[in-house]
């Protein structure tokens, strides 16, 4: 095993307003502050409506294929984490797990 101490960089705190798009707001905040990649250590919130993918396992021949099943849930609280990365075309991709 190898280990090293990591010195943490900048930190942002976001408070979204009712109706704000979660992924879009996170991406916009990163863009506004010149952040090209990030780790979302934790987030929590109450959602009026959320679409979740990968809610159950299916027997696909290729497990690397994007999942097509989704469920929409209303009035739910969630906790999660995620990442922000810059794609080849320069746009930010926000990826979260709830």
Secondary structure, 3 states (H helix, E strand, C coil): CCCCCCCCCCCCCCCCCCCCCHHHHHHHHHHHCCCCCEEEEEEEEEEEEEEEECCCCCCCCCCCCCCCCEEEEEEEEEEEEEEEEECCCCCEEEEEEC
